[in-house]
């Protein structure tokens, strides 16, 4: 047996243990993230998270609140208006390269707005996001509804 085989076996064993440990952490994080966001009504299918809700303000007021949320929360890097609503960019972190939140704003006959949101990873080839899309969508919706309902203590 060559004298380099023992150190090589030890290195391979340590790397294998490290990969198993990281996989366990990733599975636990994904499960925790999905449970906490499902309690808030965020649905997750694969790496895409969605939620629809209604607010008692007009679509332009919702969009203004989106811009304020993006300006005050460092997790979001900007927003672009589209004909149906808008798109919010989410910064990357340890778990993902970032996400994109799509927003559709539908006027209701009673003067309110139906807000349809979805969040997906920025990279289309992402197979697993460790629950990050759901967490980011949940954070965005929480901050948005807080802003719309006037409960935010932050100044514009």
Secondary structure, DSSP 8 states (H G I E B T S, - for coil): --THHHHHHHHHHHHHHHHHHHHHHHHHHHHHHHHHHHTTT-EEETTEEEEEEEESS-HHHHHHHHHHHHHH-TTEEEEEE-SSEEEEEE---SS-S-EEEEEEEEE-TTS-EEEEEEEEESSTT----TTHHHHHHHHHHHHHHHHHTT------
